[in-house]
Amino acid sequence: MNQDSYSSDRPTGQDPLVLLKTLQLLWTKQELGKLKEEIRRGFARLEDPLAGLLAMLESSSDWKGKGHSLGYCITTELQLWIKAHPAVPQSGTKLKKLQARVLGMLSQCPANLLDPLISIYQLHTADRNYLLEHVSHLYLQGNYKEAAMLSIKLKLQPDQDVEKMCTPLLLQDKANLVEEYVAEYPELQRKLLQTLDTWCEPSFNIRDIIRPYQGMPKYKPEKFNRRVLSKLIFRLLERFNVDSALCPNVINQRHLRTLNYLFYKRFVEKTMTEENWADHIQSTVGENRWLQAHLVQSLLRHCDARGAARWAQHCQVPPEMLPQAVAEELQKLHIQDRVEEVTKADNYEASKKKDYYQLPIPRENIHFLQTWEETLQCWEKVLQAGQVVGVDMEWKPSFGMVGKPRVALLQLALKDEVFLLDLPRLLEQAEAEGEKEKLPHFIQMLYSDAAITKLGYGMSGDLSSLAATCSALKDTEKQMQGVVDLLAVDKQLQWGKDSRKVDGLSPEHSHEERGVRQLEKGLSLLVQHVLGKPLDKTEQLSNWEKRPLREEQILYAASDAYCLLEIYERLCKDPESFGLGSDLTESLVGKQSKKPRAKKQLNKQEAPSPSGQEFQGPRTEPSRPPAPISPQEFSVVCDNMLQGLGRYLRCLGVDVRLLDNEDDHRKAAEIARQEGRVILTSGLPYQTLRSQVGEGRCFSVNCSQKAKEQALQVLKHFNVQVSLGDIFSRCQVCNCNKYLKVSRERMKQLVESSRQVSGEHSAGRPRSQSCSVTVPVCDTAQPGCAPHSEQAEGTEQCGAATGLAGHTVLQVTAIPPGVLDRAELTDFYCCTCCGKVFWEGSHFGRIVSQFQDVLVASGDTQSIYELS
């Protein structure tokens, strides 16, 4: 401590350092009541409490750590004491000196101390140029996070370069701090978005941004790529409600992905009608020349020159952008040719209809409602006790663009008729008449009436879009009663190889025999299983906001809602034949549970019905937990948004494969099938991945939980029994479970030899087999642990390395010199696969304390080999 730096400001009353010793004694005894009383009495005895606080903080270091500390307690008590003694705050030259001293401490402060110190020493009143100079000094020292946090607290952002301040934060994967930095400044939000969009330009070399910051601490280059930046841009656009036209590069890239998806749906899956496809192509491409060029290239890949010319004309692609062969065909096209092509396509579509579910009610019983008078007749029939209503909704596909979809059509199916409500038109009409709550009121009445059975499929997603369409309906899901989500029922149905045949065709063969190219999924598959034929989903991706609706759209929308009634009736009539319990009706529709399970305990494997009850399958007894297994018997592949979870599980000895940030989610299914692993994922990818692996081989974790809680959730779900011997039994870097044990004396020799003879490698041979992998000499240490061990943080300059059997490089140069001099360290542990060196430390104890609830006693031994 440098006492000269503040000796002139020391108070002449009670010595603050004497007070500090008294407070430290009370803090050690955990006598918090007496501690706070002594703090208040002590400050009253100090001649200058503000200078006294700084003297105490500068003489102690406990406040620099995270969490509750004595320094934090003293500071917050002084803040309260000052409010009760308003004459205490100072001004003038003396305050400026105190401000200069406290500024020097702020870069070392935990986040919870910043606001109290800034308030006590009135830093908002300090000279702005002086504050900016101090923040600039922090930045030049490489303290980017501290510089940004202090700028936020002191509101210095308008006078700073947003690109300069935010770039290193993004390289350190601190996107949340970047969002906070620009949160209150719309102009900075726009500048940041424009900068990020520039980096996403295809011709931009992103390495030019990275180069000046290489070697900085906590640098995460894998988190800095166009895919991650694109996601960040869309998140910022939505959060700050900024016009997406500000970011043309990411918008064009998103449109290009949409374009490729539309070509896949039309020409590979063949699940989009020609008119739907053309409509979406035109709205996606528009007059954008760059997208039009990609459209032409895609047309040539999927069509002949004549077909490409026809579509180029339909999509109004400028002739000068077309290749010569296509341009020539364009000149030859005649109206009759186009009519013949469309007629052929229509005939093909009509020929397929017989292969799909057919609506059993006449066309005149389908009502498209656009006025309130028509809608009143609908509600009179729907809102009757004992009524069973099939409910569905349609909206225009967003193809990943910003914002939640807004419902364009609400379908209500009764036994003899179907009502299609033009929701945007009805809401607009009600608002014009000053009765905008009228329609939401009737919808809420429908969902909250327990006497009316509402049928849906994936109702949570529908209601989320309904809330985005009309804010008055945001609490509908909380209030609803008497609902049956057939998605929850679908999960209970067991369709084995020997399941019953429907209409003479088993589910496994019906696709091939009917000539349907793609396997059915979702509601279409459920309709096929229960009613014998799948739904025709070719109109699913229609532009549902476009009016008037085509006849095909009207029939599709009506079928989507009406089929729910037929499924429900068939399941209730004969539940046993579908492998369901005989008490189906009672278990499907019930009152809401008085004590619903906590939301965070639910996951997609145990999805409850919207009524608050889980759908009960054929078993009457509660399902037993799986047999206990050890971490060595449990192997998983973690989706790329769950890398933190993967690292925790690896700490506990689980065999973990981690997807890279650039990997597609579907790669997890490929790895799971090839290596017999369980997929761990979260959110939307779960529905896709679970259909590609066996039952129970895909698990969705709660994405709102922290990685540690996710790990506990996984361990308990699969009944994984972790012992002390499992902790750090795998290398945290490469997942290998074989270690080489090296004594401290031998490690010193290896390090010294490595330093003296550059380019030579001293070989240490384990008694048993080691992994035959060559690791680059310059591979630096990563945060991770070995058995009962801890690895150094940071990186070292690479020099010569020591080799193991199998050409594995032992990375001894990553060991800081001081570690080898610690007497308590008798052994080091080296991964036989990647050569990382680990040693005993406090990390083992922290992991044990975090997972003590799931640890079991075991005499397992670890795979550690002595150095021969």
Secondary structure, DSSP 8 states (H G I E B T S, - for coil): --GGGTGGG--SSS-HHHHHHHHHHHHHTT-HHHHHHHHHHHHHH-S-HHHHHHHHHHT--GGGSSS--HHHHHHHHHHHHHHH-TT----HHHHHHHHHHHHHHHTTS-HHHHHHHHHHTTGGGS-HHHHHHHHHHHHHTT-HHHHHHHHHHHT-GGGS-HHHHHHHHHHTT-HHHHHHHHTT-HHHHHHHHHHHHHHTSTT--THHHHGGGTT-TT--GGG-SHHHHHHHHHHHHHHHT--GGG-HHHHHHHHHHHHHHHHIIIIIS--S-HHHHHHHHHHHHTT-HHHHHHHHHHHHHHS-HHHHHHHHHHTT--GGGS-HHHHHHHHH--HHHHHHHHHHHHHHHHHHGGGS----S-GGGEEEE-SHHHHHHHHHHHSSTT-EEEEEEEE---TT-SS---EEEEEEE-SS-EEEE-HHHHHHHHHHTT-TTHHHHHHHHHHH-TTSEEEESSHHHHHHHHHHH-GGGTTHHHH--SEEEHHHHHHH----TT---BTTB-HHHHHHHHT-SS---HHHHHHHHHHSS----TTTTS-TTSSS--HHHHHHHHHHHHHHHHHHHHHHH-GGGGT--TTHHHHHS----SS---GGG--GGG---TTSS----S--S-------B-GGG-EEEE-TT-HHHHHHHHHTT-EEEE--TTS-THHHHHHHHHHT-EEEE-STHHHHHHTTS-TTSEEE--TTS-HHHHHHHHHHHTTB-EEGGGTT-S-TTT----EEEEEHHHHHHHHHHHHHSTT----B-BSS--------TT----S---TT-B---S-------EEBTTS-EE-GGGS-GGGGG-TT--EEEEETTT--EEE--THHHHHHHHTGGGEE-------EEEB-
